[in-house]
């Protein structure tokens, strides 16, 4: 079991140690040969029903890389899949929705999540990990906007045309949709923490398609509902988005303790946009593929820029790429620890 003064947890509270703690988004994933061997061709939503498998896949990068935190192996659409909305994850595509959200009647398909009945395996996996891990376990959920975008678009979409149209044309229906998705995320995260997770991260993978005013009006209230709804549990809360450089100030206002930053905005600039917040990030994932000299230079640049924040959790600016060499990830950990 991890200590309450573990470097990751202390940093999330704003305490500055000798070097930043380090972990990687999507560290339990396709770049590890042991992950591919253990998971095989099993669909992720089926894999999540096996607590022992989830625990093993979560532990693999901790064993190999020596990172300062583990993140629960899961998927952002797991809660909506658990309540039977009709979501599947197709290899090479991502989440696909059988009957996309189109009308007010579709709200009836978004019933409340009851974790102990709908997805008991998740809490079981967390309990297994809490008993074995020596570093903190991070629970996670998809932010309401990103999950809504999959439901409305019917699958992955970079332009988010249907989604951005709906929030403008039917703000009442949009608000009702996000409120229900916020309740799903909150129920899932609370269950993870109550089972033993030491921290949480809310992923808003597609929020970068929005302007700051649109985010504040149509999205931030739901994200805030999730983040503030966890406040009584006393665990660090991180809010991360992709392409959200223009939204960092708004995301900082949504209730998280730590703001994740993708690779597009240097951390010293991010510190000005999200003043007073602990920052997480933000090495460009392609630096892992660019050779040892480039890697060392860019890791040091991130460490230097991160000193502008009150405290800094080292991470990538998005997830580990499938092409990344695990030995290079281990080298990043060495470089961060060396300062």
C-alpha positions as CSV (number, residue, x, y, z in Angstrom):
1,X,0.0,0.0,0.0
2,X,1.3,3.5,-0.9
3,X,2.1,6.1,1.7
4,X,0.0,9.3,2.0
5,X,3.2,11.3,1.5
6,X,4.1,9.5,-1.7
7,X,5.7,11.9,-4.2
8,X,2.8,12.0,-6.6
9,X,0.2,12.7,-3.9
10,X,2.4,15.3,-2.2
11,X,3.0,17.1,-5.5
12,X,-0.7,17.2,-6.3
13,X,-1.2,18.9,-3.0
14,X,1.3,21.6,-4.1
15,X,4.3,20.3,-2.2
16,X,7.6,20.5,-4.2
17,X,10.1,17.7,-3.9
18,X,13.6,17.3,-5.1
19,X,12.3,16.2,-8.6
20,X,8.8,16.0,-10.0
21,X,7.0,12.6,-9.8
22,X,6.5,11.0,-13.2
23,X,3.9,8.7,-14.8
24,X,2.6,8.4,-18.3
25,X,-0.9,8.6,-19.7
26,X,-1.8,5.4,-21.5
27,X,1.2,3.7,-19.8
28,X,-0.8,0.5,-19.5
29,X,-1.2,-0.1,-23.2
30,X,-0.1,-1.1,-26.6
31,X,3.5,-0.1,-26.3
32,X,4.3,-2.9,-23.8
33,X,4.9,-6.4,-25.3
34,X,3.7,-8.0,-22.0
35,X,0.4,-6.0,-22.4
36,X,-0.1,-7.4,-25.9
37,X,0.7,-10.9,-24.8
38,X,-1.6,-10.8,-21.7
39,X,-4.6,-9.1,-23.3
40,X,-4.4,-10.7,-26.7
41,X,-7.3,-10.0,-28.9
42,X,-9.8,-9.6,-26.1
43,X,-12.0,-6.5,-26.5
44,X,-11.3,-3.9,-23.9
45,X,-14.9,-3.8,-22.6
46,X,-14.7,-7.5,-22.1
47,X,-11.3,-7.3,-20.5
48,X,-12.6,-4.8,-17.9
49,X,-15.0,-7.5,-16.6
50,X,-11.9,-9.5,-15.4
51,X,-10.6,-7.8,-12.2
52,X,-7.4,-9.9,-12.1
53,X,-6.6,-9.0,-15.7
54,X,-7.3,-5.3,-15.1
55,X,-5.0,-5.4,-12.1
56,X,-2.3,-7.1,-14.0
57,X,-2.5,-4.7,-17.0
58,X,-2.4,-1.7,-14.5
59,X,0.6,-3.1,-12.7
60,X,2.8,-3.9,-15.8
61,X,4.1,-0.4,-16.5
62,X,4.8,0.2,-12.8
63,X,6.9,-2.9,-12.6
64,X,8.8,-2.2,-15.8
65,X,9.2,1.6,-15.7
66,X,9.3,2.4,-12.0
67,X,6.8,5.3,-12.3
68,X,5.4,7.2,-9.4
69,X,1.7,6.4,-10.0
70,X,-0.5,3.7,-11.6
71,X,-3.6,4.6,-13.5
72,X,-6.5,2.1,-13.6
73,X,-6.8,0.2,-16.8
74,X,-10.2,1.2,-18.2
75,X,-11.9,3.2,-20.9
76,X,-13.8,6.5,-20.9
77,X,-16.9,5.0,-22.2
78,X,-17.0,2.2,-19.6
79,X,-19.8,3.8,-17.6
80,X,-22.2,4.3,-20.5
81,X,-21.4,0.8,-21.8
82,X,-22.2,-0.5,-18.3
83,X,-25.7,0.9,-18.3
84,X,-26.4,-0.5,-21.7
85,X,-26.5,2.6,-23.9
86,X,-25.1,0.5,-26.8
87,X,-21.4,1.4,-27.1
88,X,-18.8,-0.9,-28.5
89,X,-15.1,-0.3,-29.0
90,X,-13.9,-1.4,-32.4
91,X,-10.2,-2.1,-33.0
92,X,-8.5,0.7,-35.0
93,X,-11.6,2.9,-34.7
94,X,-12.5,3.5,-31.0
95,X,-15.9,3.8,-29.4
96,X,-18.9,3.3,-31.8
97,X,-22.5,3.9,-30.8
98,X,-25.2,1.7,-32.2
99,X,-28.0,4.3,-31.9
100,X,-26.5,7.8,-31.5
101,X,-28.1,10.4,-29.2
102,X,-30.4,12.4,-31.3
103,X,-33.6,13.2,-29.5
104,X,-35.0,14.1,-26.0
105,X,-36.3,10.5,-25.7
106,X,-32.7,9.4,-25.8
107,X,-32.2,10.8,-22.3
108,X,-34.2,7.8,-21.1
109,X,-31.4,5.6,-22.2
110,X,-29.0,7.3,-19.8
111,X,-30.2,5.9,-16.5
112,X,-28.1,6.4,-13.3
113,X,-25.0,4.2,-12.8
114,X,-25.2,1.8,-9.9
115,X,-21.5,0.7,-9.7
116,X,-22.1,-2.3,-7.3
117,X,-24.7,-3.7,-9.8
118,X,-23.6,-2.4,-13.2
119,X,-19.8,-2.8,-13.0
120,X,-18.8,-4.5,-9.7
121,X,-15.7,-5.8,-11.4
122,X,-14.2,-2.3,-11.4
123,X,-14.2,-1.9,-7.7
124,X,-12.9,-5.4,-7.4
125,X,-10.0,-4.5,-9.6
126,X,-9.3,-1.4,-7.5
127,X,-9.3,-3.4,-4.3
128,X,-6.8,-5.9,-5.8
129,X,-4.5,-3.0,-6.8
130,X,-4.8,-1.1,-3.6
131,X,-3.6,-4.2,-1.8
132,X,-0.6,-4.7,-4.0
133,X,0.6,-1.3,-5.3
134,X,3.4,0.6,-3.5
135,X,2.6,3.8,-5.6
136,X,-0.7,5.6,-5.7
137,X,-3.5,4.4,-8.0
138,X,-5.2,7.0,-10.1
139,X,-8.9,6.3,-11.0
140,X,-10.3,8.0,-14.1
141,X,-13.4,8.8,-16.1
142,X,-14.2,10.5,-19.3
143,X,-15.4,14.1,-19.0
144,X,-19.1,14.7,-19.8
145,X,-18.3,16.6,-23.1
146,X,-16.0,14.0,-24.5
147,X,-18.4,11.1,-23.7
148,X,-21.3,13.2,-25.1
149,X,-19.4,13.7,-28.3
150,X,-19.1,10.0,-28.9
151,X,-22.8,9.5,-28.1
152,X,-23.9,12.4,-30.4
153,X,-21.5,11.7,-33.3
154,X,-21.8,8.0,-33.1
155,X,-18.1,7.5,-33.0
156,X,-14.8,9.5,-33.0
157,X,-14.9,12.9,-34.7
158,X,-12.3,15.6,-34.9
159,X,-14.7,18.3,-36.0
160,X,-17.5,17.5,-33.6
161,X,-20.0,19.0,-36.0
162,X,-23.2,17.4,-34.6
163,X,-22.0,18.0,-31.1
164,X,-21.2,21.6,-31.5
165,X,-24.5,22.1,-33.4
166,X,-26.6,20.4,-30.7
167,X,-25.2,22.5,-27.9
168,X,-26.1,25.7,-29.8
169,X,-29.4,24.6,-31.3
170,X,-30.8,22.8,-28.2
171,X,-28.9,24.1,-25.2
172,X,-31.7,22.7,-22.9
173,X,-31.3,19.2,-24.3
174,X,-27.5,19.5,-24.3
175,X,-27.5,20.6,-20.7
176,X,-29.7,17.6,-19.7
177,X,-27.4,15.3,-21.6
178,X,-24.2,16.6,-19.9
179,X,-25.8,16.6,-16.5
180,X,-26.7,12.9,-16.8
181,X,-23.2,12.1,-18.1
182,X,-21.7,14.1,-15.2
183,X,-23.7,11.9,-12.8
184,X,-22.3,8.7,-14.5
185,X,-18.7,10.0,-14.2
186,X,-19.2,11.0,-10.6
187,X,-20.7,7.7,-9.6
188,X,-17.9,5.8,-11.3
189,X,-15.1,7.9,-9.7
190,X,-16.6,7.9,-6.3
191,X,-16.8,4.1,-6.5
192,X,-13.2,3.9,-7.5
193,X,-12.1,6.1,-4.7
194,X,-14.2,4.3,-2.1
195,X,-12.6,1.0,-3.3
196,X,-9.1,2.4,-2.8
197,X,-8.0,4.8,-5.6
198,X,-5.8,7.5,-4.2
199,X,-6.5,10.2,-6.9
200,X,-8.6,10.7,-10.0
201,X,-8.2,12.2,-13.4
202,X,-11.0,13.5,-15.6
203,X,-10.2,13.2,-19.4
204,X,-11.7,15.7,-21.8
205,X,-10.1,14.3,-25.0
206,X,-12.2,16.4,-27.4
207,X,-12.8,19.7,-25.6
208,X,-10.1,21.3,-27.8
209,X,-12.8,21.7,-30.5
210,X,-14.4,24.4,-28.4
211,X,-13.9,28.1,-27.8
212,X,-13.3,29.3,-24.3
213,X,-16.7,31.1,-24.1
214,X,-18.5,28.0,-25.4
215,X,-16.6,25.8,-22.9
216,X,-17.5,28.0,-20.0
217,X,-21.2,28.2,-20.9
218,X,-22.0,24.7,-22.2
219,X,-19.3,22.4,-20.7
220,X,-17.7,23.7,-17.6
221,X,-20.8,23.3,-15.3
222,X,-20.9,19.6,-15.9
223,X,-17.2,19.1,-15.4
224,X,-17.4,21.2,-12.3
225,X,-20.2,19.0,-11.0
226,X,-18.0,15.9,-11.3
227,X,-14.9,17.5,-9.8
228,X,-16.6,19.3,-6.9
229,X,-18.7,16.3,-6.3
230,X,-15.5,14.5,-5.2
231,X,-14.3,17.2,-2.9
232,X,-15.5,15.5,0.3
233,X,-13.4,12.4,-0.5
234,X,-10.1,14.4,-0.1
235,X,-8.3,12.9,-3.0
236,X,-6.3,14.9,-5.6
237,X,-8.3,15.7,-8.8
238,X,-6.6,16.3,-12.2
239,X,-8.4,17.7,-15.2
240,X,-6.8,17.0,-18.6
241,X,-7.8,17.9,-22.2
242,X,-6.2,17.7,-25.6
243,X,-5.9,20.8,-27.7
244,X,-7.1,22.8,-24.7
245,X,-4.4,25.5,-24.5
246,X,-7.0,28.2,-24.9
247,X,-9.2,26.6,-22.3
248,X,-6.6,26.2,-19.5
249,X,-8.0,29.2,-17.5
250,X,-11.5,27.8,-17.7
251,X,-10.4,24.3,-16.9
252,X,-8.5,25.6,-13.9
253,X,-11.8,27.1,-12.7
254,X,-13.7,23.8,-13.0
255,X,-12.6,22.5,-9.6
256,X,-9.5,20.4,-10.1
257,X,-6.3,20.5,-8.0
258,X,-4.1,19.7,-11.0
259,X,-4.5,20.9,-14.6
260,X,-3.0,18.6,-17.3
261,X,-1.4,20.4,-20.2
262,X,-0.9,18.9,-23.7
263,X,2.3,19.4,-25.6
264,X,1.2,22.5,-27.5
265,X,1.6,25.0,-24.7
266,X,4.9,25.3,-22.7
267,X,4.4,24.8,-19.0
268,X,5.7,28.3,-18.1
269,X,3.0,29.8,-20.4
270,X,0.4,27.3,-19.0
271,X,1.3,28.5,-15.5
272,X,0.3,32.0,-16.5
273,X,-3.0,30.8,-18.0
274,X,-3.8,28.7,-14.9
275,X,-2.3,30.6,-12.1
276,X,-1.8,28.9,-8.8
277,X,-2.5,25.4,-10.1
278,X,-0.3,22.4,-10.0
279,X,0.5,21.4,-13.6
280,X,0.9,18.0,-15.2
281,X,2.7,17.4,-18.5
282,X,3.8,17.8,-21.1
283,X,6.5,16.1,-23.2
284,X,5.4,15.7,-26.8
285,X,4.8,11.9,-27.2
286,X,6.7,11.9,-30.5
287,X,9.9,12.9,-28.6
288,X,9.9,9.3,-27.5
289,X,10.6,8.3,-31.2
290,X,13.2,11.0,-32.1
291,X,16.4,9.6,-30.6
292,X,18.3,9.9,-27.3
293,X,19.7,13.4,-27.8
294,X,16.4,15.0,-28.8
295,X,14.7,13.1,-25.9
296,X,17.1,14.4,-23.3
297,X,16.9,18.0,-24.6
298,X,13.1,18.0,-24.6
299,X,12.8,16.3,-21.2
300,X,15.0,18.9,-19.7
301,X,13.1,21.7,-21.4
302,X,9.8,20.4,-19.8
303,X,11.4,20.2,-16.4
304,X,12.7,23.7,-16.7
305,X,9.4,25.2,-17.8
306,X,7.6,23.2,-15.1
307,X,9.4,25.2,-12.4
308,X,7.2,28.1,-13.2
309,X,4.2,26.2,-11.7
310,X,3.6,25.9,-7.9
311,X,4.4,22.2,-8.4
312,X,4.8,19.9,-11.4
313,X,3.8,16.3,-12.2
314,X,5.9,15.1,-15.2
315,X,3.9,13.4,-17.9
316,X,3.5,13.3,-21.6
317,X,1.3,15.8,-23.4
318,X,-1.0,12.9,-24.3
319,X,-0.9,9.2,-24.2
320,X,2.0,6.8,-25.0
321,X,2.2,6.0,-28.7
322,X,1.9,2.4,-29.7
323,X,5.3,2.7,-31.5
324,X,7.1,3.9,-28.3
325,X,9.9,1.7,-27.0
326,X,9.4,0.9,-23.3
327,X,13.1,1.3,-22.8
328,X,12.8,4.9,-23.9
329,X,10.0,5.4,-21.4
330,X,12.3,4.0,-18.7
331,X,15.0,6.5,-19.9
332,X,12.5,9.4,-19.4
333,X,12.0,8.2,-15.8
334,X,15.7,8.3,-15.3
335,X,16.1,11.7,-16.8
336,X,13.3,13.2,-14.7
337,X,14.8,11.6,-11.5
338,X,18.2,13.1,-12.4
339,X,16.6,16.5,-12.7
